[in-house]
């Protein structure tokens, strides 16, 4: 079957999960939308289990395309991009292997991409995904998905909290308006999301330098957010994620490494806190990302409160008795600097407005927009790191990490 003018392209990355892939394709073959109005693109990351034969078995029921890349480790971002390049539709829908689409799944995504006049809108649609609880699987859900149609599974579990999308508390807290969350860009995950094809490529698609597990979807979300896209949660574009074995400890190194890679691309406080959420293990210890949103909201509140707070006098005091030509960094420099600050000092502040305030007076010492939770500098980069009282409003949340980072990049620390 071919779709001559598809309205949506559903891109599914896969790797050695042939039976889960069969389940996902079956759910797409049972869509309310006629099968010739959308296409399904399988992006195979090197399967050796006969996944291609499963795909071929659906050739009479779905408009299919298939891409295969050699197995060189987990390269989901590269696979998704390759799948997206084959797409002919104006909307890309990303769906994970093993995720079962409800019968109105494709229609639900398309509806959110159409404005009242029918034109596509600049938005990312986050499909609600029942049972998506990676480290707290819904009891009996795998067996239910194997035995029942998606709608019957949803009726069986109803409003059971253990069946809810693990992001449900965050969505509920803002009446399902993800744009009202402090960090909306961390909410779209490739388990079930869609974006206009033009918007996807306008920001460069997935960054395929992300390898291993995790964060490539957050990177895409952040770049779309910076481009002005909105994030819409759709309960009509629902799906069910089938529980399967995961390896949290095995993925921890990969996700933390990728979170640092994201920080190297976007060195700003929000991305520092995202890195810390993974690096500290909070992503495993906390039920959801609500505490991360709360921590960032408190940082924003303190940023406004501390706008006029200067630390020049304390910096001057902490600069006494330092060796000539010592290299210095300051966390929380503020808008006013002491005259005794050595040339070449590296300045950090969590308020982006400080950069504009300081730049006219010290063009040779630009201010980096950072909190100090994690910089991307090498170990022992400075002779002295000064931590000022401008950080007192975030100390309860981040003080230990800020001090640890100061000691990592500095041979001496004064605060």
KOLSEMAR-987832 format. One line per field, with one value per residue (C-alpha): z, y, x; residue number from 1. Coordinates in Angstrom, 1 decimal. Layout:
Z = c(Z ...)
Y = c(Y ...)
X = c(X ...)
n = c(NUM ...)
This chain:
Z = c(0.0 -0.8 0.6 -2.4 -0.3 3.4 6.1 8.6 8.7 11.8 12.5 14.6 15.6 16.5 17.6 18.1 19.4 16.6 18.6 20.2 16.8 15.6 18.4 17.5 13.8 14.5 16.5 13.6 11.1 13.3 13.2 12.6 9.9 6.6 6.2 2.9 4.6 6.6 6.2 8.7 8.5 10.4 11.3 12.2 14.3 13.2 14.2 13.7 15.0 11.8 12.4 8.6 8.1 10.6 8.7 5.4 6.9 7.1 3.5 2.6 5.7 6.0 3.8 4.9 4.4 5.9 6.7 8.1 9.6 10.8 14.5 15.9 19.4 20.3 17.7 18.0 17.1 13.8 13.1 13.7 11.4 8.7 9.0 8.9 5.7 4.0 5.1 2.6 5.1 6.6 10.1 11.8 14.5 16.6 18.3 20.1 19.3 21.9 22.3 21.3 19.5 20.4 17.4 17.3 17.7 14.3 14.1 17.5 16.5 13.3 15.0 17.3 14.3 12.6 13.6 13.2 9.5 8.9 8.6 10.5 13.7 15.1 18.0 19.4 20.4 23.4 23.1 26.5 27.1 29.5 31.3 30.6 33.9 33.1 36.6 38.2 35.6 35.8 37.3 34.7 31.9 29.6 29.8 29.2 26.1 24.7 25.2 24.6 22.1 23.2 24.0 26.1 28.1 28.7 30.0 32.2 34.0 33.8 36.1 38.1 39.1 38.3 34.7 34.3 32.2 34.7 33.7 34.7 38.0 36.1 33.4 36.0 38.0 35.0 33.7 30.9 29.5 29.3 28.4 31.9 33.4 34.3 32.0 29.2 26.9 29.2 28.7 25.1 24.9 21.7 23.1 21.6 20.1 16.9 15.2 11.8 9.4 8.5 12.1 12.8 10.0 10.7 14.0 12.5 13.5 16.2 17.0 16.1 18.1 21.0 21.4 23.9 25.9 26.7 26.3 22.5 22.8 25.5 23.1 20.4 22.8 23.9 20.4 19.4 22.6 21.7 18.2 19.7 19.4 21.8 23.6 23.5 25.5 23.6 25.4 22.1 20.6 23.4 23.3 25.8 26.5 27.0 30.1 29.3 31.0 31.6 33.1 35.1 36.5 33.1 31.5 34.3 32.8 29.3 30.3 32.5 29.8 27.3 29.8 30.0 26.2 26.2 28.7 26.5 23.7 25.9 28.9 31.0 34.4 33.3 31.5 34.5 36.7 34.1 34.2 38.0 38.0 36.1 37.6 41.2 40.5 41.3 38.1 39.6 43.2 42.5 41.2 38.4 37.2 39.4 41.9 39.0 37.8 41.4 41.8 38.6 39.6 42.8 40.9 38.7 41.8 43.3 40.1 40.2 43.9 43.6 40.5 42.2 44.7 44.3 45.6 44.7 48.3 49.3 46.1 46.9 50.4 49.0 46.5 49.2 49.4 46.1 44.1 41.2 37.9 39.7 37.6 39.2 38.6 40.3 40.8 41.3 40.2 40.1 38.1 39.9 39.9 42.2 40.5 42.1 40.0 38.0 34.3 32.6 35.5 34.4 35.6 36.1 37.1 37.0 35.8 32.1 32.6 34.5 31.2 29.7 32.9 33.2 29.5 28.9 31.7 31.3 27.6 28.2 30.9 29.5 32.0 31.4 32.1 34.6 38.2 39.0 39.5 36.6 34.2 31.2 32.2 32.9 36.4 38.2 35.7 38.2 41.1 43.0 42.7 44.6 45.5 46.5 48.6 45.5 45.6 49.1 47.7 45.9 48.5 50.1 46.7 45.1 47.6 47.8 44.1 43.6 46.2 44.7 41.2 42.6 44.2 40.9 38.8 41.4 43.4 46.1 47.0 49.0 49.9)
Y = c(0.0 3.5 6.8 9.3 12.4 11.4 13.9 12.5 10.4 8.1 7.4 4.4 3.6 0.0 -2.4 -6.2 -5.9 -7.7 -8.7 -5.3 -3.8 -6.1 -4.9 -1.2 -1.8 -3.6 -0.6 1.7 -0.6 -0.2 3.6 5.5 7.5 5.5 3.9 5.6 9.0 8.5 6.6 4.6 4.7 2.1 3.3 0.2 0.8 -2.5 -5.3 -8.9 -10.6 -10.6 -7.2 -6.7 -9.7 -8.2 -5.0 -6.8 -8.6 -5.3 -4.2 -4.7 -2.9 0.1 2.5 1.5 2.6 1.0 2.3 0.2 1.3 -1.0 -1.8 0.5 0.9 2.9 5.7 6.5 10.1 9.2 6.6 9.0 11.6 9.0 8.1 11.7 12.3 9.6 11.4 13.0 14.4 17.9 16.4 14.0 11.8 10.0 6.8 4.2 0.5 -1.3 1.7 0.9 3.7 4.3 4.3 8.1 8.5 9.9 12.0 13.4 14.6 16.1 18.0 19.8 20.9 22.5 26.0 27.0 28.0 24.6 25.9 24.0 25.7 26.1 23.6 20.4 17.9 15.8 12.7 11.4 8.0 5.7 3.2 5.3 4.7 3.4 2.5 1.8 -0.3 -0.7 -4.1 -6.6 -4.1 -6.2 -9.1 -6.8 -5.2 -8.7 -9.8 -6.7 -3.9 -0.6 0.9 -2.2 -1.8 1.9 0.9 -1.7 0.6 3.8 6.5 4.1 6.2 3.4 3.6 7.3 8.9 9.5 13.2 13.4 15.3 18.0 18.3 18.4 21.2 23.5 22.2 20.4 23.6 22.5 26.0 27.2 24.9 26.4 24.0 23.1 21.8 18.9 17.4 16.2 12.7 10.7 7.9 9.9 13.3 15.2 18.3 20.0 18.7 22.2 23.1 19.9 20.6 24.3 23.6 20.8 17.7 15.5 16.0 12.7 13.4 12.1 8.4 5.9 6.4 9.6 13.4 13.7 14.4 17.1 18.7 18.8 20.2 22.9 24.0 24.1 26.1 28.6 28.8 29.9 26.7 25.9 22.6 21.1 18.1 15.9 13.3 12.5 11.4 8.8 5.6 2.9 2.1 -1.6 -2.3 -3.9 -4.6 -1.5 -1.1 2.2 1.7 0.8 3.9 6.3 6.9 7.4 9.8 11.8 12.0 13.1 15.7 17.1 17.2 19.2 21.6 22.1 23.2 25.4 26.8 28.3 27.7 25.8 23.3 23.1 22.0 19.5 18.0 18.0 16.1 13.3 13.4 13.3 10.4 12.5 11.3 7.8 8.9 11.3 10.2 12.7 16.0 18.2 18.9 20.0 22.4 23.7 24.2 26.2 28.3 29.2 30.2 32.5 34.0 34.6 36.0 38.8 39.4 39.6 41.8 44.8 42.9 43.7 41.7 44.1 44.8 41.1 40.3 43.0 41.5 38.0 39.2 40.2 38.4 36.5 35.9 38.1 36.9 34.5 33.2 33.9 33.0 34.4 32.6 35.2 38.3 40.7 43.9 45.8 44.7 45.9 47.8 45.3 42.4 40.9 41.2 38.1 37.1 34.6 35.8 33.8 35.0 33.4 36.6 37.1 40.8 41.1 40.4 43.6 45.6 44.6 44.5 48.3 48.7 45.5 44.4 42.1 40.2 39.0 37.4 33.8 33.0 30.2 29.3 27.4 24.0 22.6 24.5 22.9 23.9 21.5 20.5 23.0 25.7 28.6 29.4 30.9 30.6 33.2 32.3 35.4 36.0 36.6 32.8 32.7 32.5 29.3 27.8 25.5 23.9 24.0 25.0 21.6 21.3 24.8 24.3 21.0 22.6 25.5 23.0 21.0 23.9 25.9 25.1 27.4 28.5 31.5 32.2)
X = c(0.0 1.2 -0.1 0.0 -0.6 -0.1 -1.3 1.1 4.3 4.6 8.3 9.1 12.7 13.3 16.0 15.6 12.0 10.1 7.1 6.7 7.0 4.2 1.9 2.6 2.0 -1.2 -2.5 -1.6 -3.4 -6.5 -6.6 -9.9 -8.1 -8.0 -4.6 -3.9 -4.0 -0.8 2.5 4.5 8.3 10.3 13.8 15.8 18.9 20.5 18.1 19.1 15.9 13.8 12.1 12.1 9.8 7.4 7.3 6.7 3.8 1.9 2.5 -1.1 -2.5 -0.2 1.7 5.2 8.7 11.8 15.2 18.1 21.4 24.1 24.2 26.9 25.4 22.3 21.9 18.2 18.6 20.4 17.7 14.8 16.4 16.9 13.2 12.1 14.1 11.9 8.7 6.4 3.8 3.6 3.5 5.9 4.7 7.3 6.2 8.3 8.3 6.1 3.9 0.3 -1.6 -5.3 -7.7 -7.8 -4.0 -3.1 -6.3 -5.6 -2.1 -3.4 -6.2 -3.7 -1.6 -4.5 -5.5 -9.2 -8.6 -6.9 -3.3 -0.6 0.4 4.0 3.7 4.9 2.1 2.8 0.6 -0.7 0.8 -0.9 1.3 4.4 6.0 9.5 10.6 7.2 5.3 1.6 0.7 -0.7 -0.5 1.8 -0.7 -3.6 -2.1 -1.3 -4.9 -7.1 -7.6 -6.2 -9.6 -10.5 -7.2 -8.0 -11.5 -10.1 -7.7 -9.7 -8.4 -6.2 -3.2 -0.8 -2.0 -1.4 1.3 4.2 4.0 0.3 1.0 2.9 0.3 -2.5 -0.8 -1.2 -4.5 -2.7 -1.1 2.5 3.6 2.8 5.4 8.7 10.6 8.1 10.8 11.6 8.1 8.0 9.4 9.7 7.6 4.6 5.0 4.6 5.9 5.3 7.9 9.0 9.5 11.4 13.9 14.0 15.8 17.9 16.0 17.5 21.2 22.7 25.8 23.7 24.4 23.3 20.2 18.4 18.3 18.2 14.4 15.1 17.6 15.0 12.5 14.8 15.7 12.0 11.2 13.9 12.4 9.1 7.1 4.3 3.8 0.3 -0.7 -3.2 -5.3 -7.0 -3.6 -3.3 -1.3 -0.3 3.3 3.8 6.0 9.4 12.6 14.8 18.2 18.2 21.7 23.0 21.4 22.5 26.0 24.6 21.9 24.2 26.8 24.2 22.8 26.4 26.5 23.3 24.8 27.9 25.5 23.4 25.3 22.6 21.1 18.0 20.2 22.6 19.6 18.6 22.1 22.0 18.7 20.4 23.8 22.6 20.2 17.1 15.5 15.4 14.7 11.8 8.4 8.4 10.0 7.8 10.6 12.9 10.3 9.9 13.6 13.8 10.8 12.5 15.6 13.5 11.9 15.3 16.7 14.0 14.5 18.3 18.3 19.9 22.0 25.7 28.7 31.5 32.6 32.8 34.6 37.2 37.7 38.1 40.7 43.1 46.4 46.1 49.3 50.2 48.7 46.4 43.6 40.2 36.6 33.5 30.2 27.4 29.4 26.4 26.1 28.9 32.5 35.4 38.3 40.7 39.3 42.2 42.2 41.0 38.7 36.0 32.6 29.4 26.0 22.5 20.8 21.2 20.6 23.9 25.8 24.3 25.0 28.6 29.6 30.0 32.5 34.5 34.3 37.3 35.5 32.2 29.7 28.7 25.1 25.4 24.5 27.6 26.0 28.0 30.3 31.9 35.4 38.3 39.3 41.6 41.1 41.6 43.8 40.8 37.1 35.0 31.4 29.4 26.3 24.2 23.7 22.2 18.7 19.5 21.8 19.3 18.6 22.0 24.7 26.4 26.6 27.9 30.6 31.6 31.9 33.9 36.4 36.5 37.5 39.5 42.6 41.2 37.7 36.6 33.0)
n = c(1 2 3 4 5 6 7 8 9 10 11 12 13 14 15 16 17 18 19 20 21 22 23 24 25 26 27 28 29 30 31 32 33 34 35 36 37 38 39 40 41 42 43 44 45 46 47 48 49 50 51 52 53 54 55 56 57 58 59 60 61 62 63 64 65 66 67 68 69 70 71 72 73 74 75 76 77 78 79 80 81 82 83 84 85 86 87 88 89 90 91 92 93 94 95 96 97 98 99 100 101 102 103 104 105 106 107 108 109 110 111 112 113 114 115 116 117 118 119 120 121 122 123 124 125 126 127 128 129 130 131 132 133 134 135 136 137 138 139 140 141 142 143 144 145 146 147 148 149 150 151 152 153 154 155 156 157 158 159 160 161 162 163 164 165 166 167 168 169 170 171 172 173 174 175 176 177 178 179 180 181 182 183 184 185 186 187 188 189 190 191 192 193 194 195 196 197 198 199 200 201 202 203 204 205 206 207 208 209 210 211 212 213 214 215 216 217 218 219 220 221 222 223 224 225 226 227 228 229 230 231 232 233 234 235 236 237 238 239 240 241 242 243 244 245 246 247 248 249 250 251 252 253 254 255 256 257 258 259 260 261 262 263 264 265 266 267 268 269 270 271 272 273 274 275 276 277 278 279 280 281 282 283 284 285 286 287 288 289 290 291 292 293 294 295 296 297 298 299 300 301 302 303 304 305 306 307 308 309 310 311 312 313 314 315 316 317 318 319 320 321 322 323 324 325 326 327 328 329 330 331 332 333 334 335 336 337 338 339 340 341 342 343 344 345 346 347 348 349 350 351 352 353 354 355 356 357 358 359 360 361 362 363 364 365 366 367 368 369 370 371 372 373 374 375 376 377 378 379 380 381 382 383 384 385 386 387 388 389 390 391 392 393 394 395 396 397 398 399 400 401 402 403 404 405 406 407 408 409 410 411 412 413 414 415)
